[in-house]
Amino acid sequence: MAAPRLQGKVALITGAAGGIGAAAARSFADEGALVLLTDSDADGAGALAGELGDRASTHPHDVTSEADWQAVVSWALAGHRRIDVLLNNAGVFLAAPLADTSLQQFRDVIDVNVVGAFLGMRAVAPSMSERRAGSIVNVSSVAGLVGSP
């Protein structure tokens, strides 16, 4: 039997409280990774960490905040000395007619889905570059590929 593909890896997963993030966290943990779960829904991430046991830990996280990114990366590096994988998964979808969408609602979507991913990549890049190792995976749902009325 082959060794788990992510044995010994440290994976930071944003938006881990549900959906794609939670499924990815379960899969990563099954493949041997230590998963660091972040989400603005701290209770949801905590419930998943409880399910995954000693393979998971959590940190509350607003991906639109530079200070939160600094805190999360510092927490990860202090506890594990490295981040092998960043799964930039946090995302939101606004199902509203264009004419009824406020500029602030639009900016909120862009801040989470685009700015949050940028801040994450920028936050982990120095430690990955220093180690000359690491993977960054940016996730999008099908909503990013197809139009809607």
C-alpha angles and dihedrals in degrees: 000000000000121000115255109276095233099039110155095003122133112222124189110203122189122202087027099149095087150345118021093356094055092045091050091048091053091048094046091049091048087053092054103264125139102233123212106200121204130178141141083241096073093174093054092048090047091053090052091047088053089053093049095045121195092358091072144053132173143220127184110246140182102195091202091064121088089199091054091050090051090049094048094048091045089050092049095047094044091053101036108013092229148039112219097178134024112195103193096200106140110118144148134208125206114206102194135119113265093240090055096046115103123218089245092054090051092048091049090057093047091047093056100035101039111013092042092054091047093050090049094051091047092048097053098035097084095055093042091048091049090053092039087226140090144091131238117198119187113200128206130178122229086265086079092058106043134050126238133197 
